[in-house]
Amino acid sequence: MILVMLGTQKNDFSRLLKEIENCIEDGTIKEPVIVQAGSTKFKTDKMQIFDLIAREELDKKKEEARLIITHGGVGSIVGALKMDKKVIAVPRLKEFNEHVNDHQKQIVENFDKQGFIKGVFDIKDLKQTIKEIDSFIPKKFISNTQSIINIVEKYIDTN
């Protein structure tokens, strides 16, 4: 199963879902696709689409997924990486009114360059990236959240 996560932004991200639908129709994707669409309204009989999913249910679907395709939100990317999932990230772009600026492009570029994920910067490249994802071996992601928490706690305790 492929899980697609579009986050909770108010702007539409149908551009990604249209390309995923194309990949289903041409046989590039042969398995079920489940979408957490947020505010994106997209009608299709090719995917199972939910507006929002409770965190526990979303985590269960992440665990079950063979592949996660997501927007360029840090939370979505890091959450998938912490579960050792292969991730394809497609940034929401300002030019398509999908976000207020192109910060997601920078986020995806950074994770991609470090070898954690495969970034797709031209939607036409999604099909080839899906075809190649099985041979991609992502770099192991190690969260430093606890280190940051420890620094903050130490600061609070000493001041």
N, C-alpha and C positions, 0 to 999 in steps of 0.2 A: 504494500500500500504506500502511496505517496501522500504526504500531508503538505498542504499549501497553507501558509500563514501570511495574512495580509495586514496584521496588526489592528490597531483601533483608530487610526487616523480618520478624519472626517472626509478626506478626499478619495475619489474613486481610483481604483487600480485595476480596471477592466482590461487594460492593455496586457497585463500578465495572464489573466484568465483566458483571454482570447487566444493567446499563443499556446497555452496548455491545452485548450480545447483542440486547436489545430494538431498538436502532437498526439492527442488521443485519436483523432479522426484519421491521421495518416499512419497509425500503428507504432509510432515512436514510443508512446506510453501504452502498455498493455494491461496494466494493473489498475485497481480502483484508486480514485483520487478523492480525497476529502479536503474541503476548503474551509478554513476559518476566515470569512470574508470581511468581518468588521462592517464598515459602512458601504462597502462596494456592493452594488446590486447587479447581479449577473445571472441571467436565466440560461440554463442548459440542462439537458438530461444526461450529460456525459460525466458529471461530477456530483458528489454529494456536498452541498453548500450549507454552512451554518453562518449566521451573522456573528454571533459570539458563542464561545463554549466556556463553561466553567473551568477554572484553572486545573482542577483535579482531572476532569475529563480530557482536557487538552494535553496534559502531561501523559495520560494513558495512551492517547493517540500518537504522541511523539514517540513513546516507547515502542509502539507497534509498527511505526513507519520504517520502511526500508530507506527512504529518502525524504528529506524535508526541503521544500522550495519555499523561500521566504522573501519578504521585502527586506530592505536594508536596515531594519531597526536593530540596535545593539542587543536589546533584551531577547528578541526572537532568535538572533544568531547565537548568542552566548548560551541561551537555554538549550538549544539543540546540540551545541558542541559539548556541553556538560553531560549530555546523554550519549556522547560518542556517536552521533549521527552524521552521515554525510549530508552536506548542506550546499544547495545552490541558492545564491542570493541575487535578487534583481532589485536594484535601488529604485525607489520612487523618484521621479525627476520633476523639477520645476517646469520644464518646457511643456510637459503634458498636464500641468496643473494637478500633479499627484502629491505635491508637497510645496512648502513655502520657499525652499531653497534646495540645493543639491548636496546637503550634508550626508545623505544616505549613500551617495556615490563615493564619497571619501571613506566612509565606514567600510563599505564593501571592498573598495580598493585595498585598504589596509589589511583586512582579514584575508583577502585573496593573496596578496603579495607575501604574507607570512605563511601561506600554505595550509590554513585552517579550513578554507571553503573554496568553492568555485564561484567566482563572480561572473555575472552576465550583464554587460553594459550596453549591448545592442540586442534587443529582444529577438532578432532573427537568429542569434547564436544559441538560444535556449535549446533547440532541438539537438544540436551537435553536443552540447554540454551534457544533456540527459543521456545521450548515447555513450559518452565517455566516462560517466560518473562511476561506473562499476570498477574501472581500473584506477580511479583516483584514490590515493592513500593520504588522507588528511593528517596534518601534523596534530599531535595530541595537545588539546587545550587544557591548560592548568590555570584555574581561576586564582587570582590573588585577593579575592574579596576579604578573606579572613585576615590577611596581613593588614589591609587598610582598616578593618574594624579594630584590630589590635592597636594600631597607631593612634586611632581616634580615642579608644578607651584609655590608653596610657596618657594621652594629652589631658583628657578630662580628669583622670585620677590625680595628676600632678599639678593641676591648676585650679 
